[in-house]
Amino acid sequence: MQHAVPDQFDDRLIWAFLHTFLQHGLIRSAVDGPHGQWFVQITADGPIHHLTDLDDAFDFVLDILEIIDDVKGGEQ
């Protein structure tokens, strides 16, 4: 499967995290929209999260990373 990588650095960073989350089954789908927007679905029957800008996207990524850390028990 081929994926288009965004041009802007911030968008590329978000894309890299979301792509990794997809590969590991942590989210079901992620689509980049115009002007730094993202549409993300965590489960097949779950809602589609509309991340309206880069701040929303960064917060979403940080929330997923925090959940991963909590599940792992804060291991290092």
C-alpha positions as CSV (number, residue, x, y, z in Angstrom):
1,M,0.0,0.0,0.0
2,Q,1.4,3.4,-1.0
3,H,0.9,6.5,1.1
4,A,1.3,10.1,0.1
5,V,3.5,11.9,2.6
6,P,2.5,15.6,3.3
7,D,4.9,18.4,2.3
8,Q,5.0,20.5,5.5
9,F,7.3,19.3,8.4
10,D,4.5,19.4,11.0
11,D,2.1,17.5,8.8
12,R,4.9,15.0,8.1
13,L,5.5,14.5,11.8
14,I,1.8,13.9,12.5
15,W,1.6,11.6,9.4
16,A,4.6,9.6,10.7
17,F,2.9,9.0,14.1
18,L,-0.5,8.2,12.7
19,H,1.0,5.9,10.1
20,T,2.9,4.1,12.9
21,F,-0.3,3.8,14.9
22,L,-2.0,2.3,11.9
23,Q,0.7,-0.2,11.3
24,H,0.5,-1.4,14.9
25,G,-3.3,-1.5,15.0
26,L,-3.7,1.3,17.5
27,I,-6.1,3.2,15.2
28,R,-8.2,2.0,12.3
29,S,-7.8,4.8,9.8
30,A,-6.3,8.3,9.3
31,V,-6.8,10.6,6.4
32,D,-5.2,14.0,6.0
33,G,-7.4,16.8,4.9
34,P,-6.7,20.4,3.8
35,H,-4.9,23.0,5.9
36,G,-3.5,20.6,8.5
37,Q,-6.8,18.8,9.2
38,W,-6.9,15.1,9.9
39,F,-9.8,12.6,10.2
40,V,-9.0,9.6,12.4
41,Q,-11.1,6.6,13.4
42,I,-9.9,4.5,16.3
43,T,-12.3,1.5,15.9
44,A,-14.4,0.3,13.1
45,D,-17.7,1.2,14.8
46,G,-16.2,4.3,16.6
47,P,-16.7,7.9,15.7
48,I,-14.5,9.7,13.3
49,H,-12.4,12.3,15.1
50,H,-12.0,15.6,13.1
51,L,-8.7,17.1,14.1
52,T,-9.2,20.7,12.9
53,D,-5.6,21.9,13.0
54,L,-2.1,20.9,13.9
55,D,-2.6,21.6,17.6
56,D,-5.6,19.2,17.7
57,A,-3.5,16.6,15.8
58,F,-0.5,17.0,18.2
59,D,-2.8,16.7,21.2
60,F,-4.4,13.5,19.7
61,V,-1.0,12.0,19.1
62,L,0.1,12.9,22.7
63,D,-3.1,11.3,24.1
64,I,-2.4,8.1,22.2
65,L,1.2,8.0,23.4
66,E,0.0,8.7,27.0
67,I,-2.4,5.7,26.7
68,I,0.4,3.5,25.5
69,D,2.6,4.6,28.4
70,D,-0.2,4.0,30.9
71,V,-0.9,0.5,29.5
72,K,2.8,-0.3,29.7
73,G,2.9,0.9,33.3
74,G,5.3,3.7,32.6
75,E,8.1,1.2,31.8
76,Q,11.4,2.5,30.3
